[in-house]
Amino acid sequence: MLEGSTLYNAYRIEQAIADGGMGAVYLAEQLSLSRKVVLKVLKPNFNDEDFIALFLREARINSQINHPNVVSVFDFGRSDEGIAYLAMQCLEGQTLTAIVEAPICRPLL
């Protein structure tokens, strides 16, 4: 876990949001702009160069999309430690799971 660390001298990682087999997602602060971002990072020991190249290619393509229904990509790359990362817009709201599991009809009081 990278919580409490600073990535690429640009992002202070505040808390984990999700964790998977190859990477993790964190809430972070972009220090230069004092704004909240979401960081998707590949785990430090993940060293499949073909997958890392695909991850960075996807980030590059996503960074060129500007649409209200698509999360904005602010930055991507590899840290000095070799960690591939993607910095995205942080959106407040409910998770998809919470929306799907919410009752359709609410009982009358």
Backbone hydrogen bonds, N-H to C=O, Kabsch-Sander energy under -0.5 kcal/mol:
donor,donor_aa,acceptor,acceptor_aa,energy
4,G,13,I,-2.6
5,S,2,L,-2.2
7,L,11,Y,-3.1
8,Y,6,T,-0.5
10,A,7,L,-2.2
11,Y,7,L,-2.1
12,R,29,E,-2.3
13,I,5,S,-2.7
13,I,11,Y,-0.7
14,E,27,L,-2.5
15,Q,27,L,-1.6
17,I,25,V,-3.4
18,A,25,V,-1.7
20,G,23,G,-3.0
24,A,41,V,-2.5
25,V,18,A,-2.8
26,Y,39,L,-2.7
27,L,15,Q,-2.9
28,A,37,V,-2.7
29,E,12,R,-2.2
30,Q,35,R,-3.3
31,L,10,A,-2.6
31,L,29,E,-0.9
33,L,30,Q,-0.8
34,S,30,Q,-1.4
35,R,30,Q,-1.2
37,V,28,A,-2.7
38,V,88,M,-2.4
39,L,26,Y,-2.7
39,L,37,V,-0.5
40,K,38,V,-0.5
40,K,86,L,-2.7
41,V,24,A,-2.8
41,V,39,L,-0.6
42,L,84,A,-2.4
43,K,22,M,-3.1
46,F,43,K,-2.3
47,N,45,N,-0.8
49,E,47,N,-1.2
52,I,48,D,-2.5
53,A,49,E,-2.3
54,L,50,D,-1.9
55,F,51,F,-2.8
56,L,52,I,-2.5
57,R,53,A,-2.0
58,E,54,L,-2.6
59,A,55,F,-2.0
60,R,56,L,-2.2
61,I,57,R,-2.4
62,N,58,E,-2.8
63,S,59,A,-2.0
64,Q,60,R,-0.5
64,Q,61,I,-1.3
65,I,62,N,-1.4
70,V,67,H,-1.9
74,F,72,S,-0.6
74,F,87,A,-2.6
75,D,87,A,-1.5
77,G,85,Y,-1.9
79,S,83,I,-2.5
82,G,79,S,-2.2
84,A,82,G,-0.5
85,Y,77,G,-2.7
86,L,40,K,-1.7
87,A,75,D,-3.1
88,M,38,V,-3.0
88,M,86,L,-0.5
89,Q,72,S,-2.7
90,C,36,K,-0.6
91,L,89,Q,-0.6
99,I,95,T,-1.8
100,V,96,L,-2.6
101,E,97,T,-2.4
102,A,98,A,-0.8
102,A,99,I,-0.5
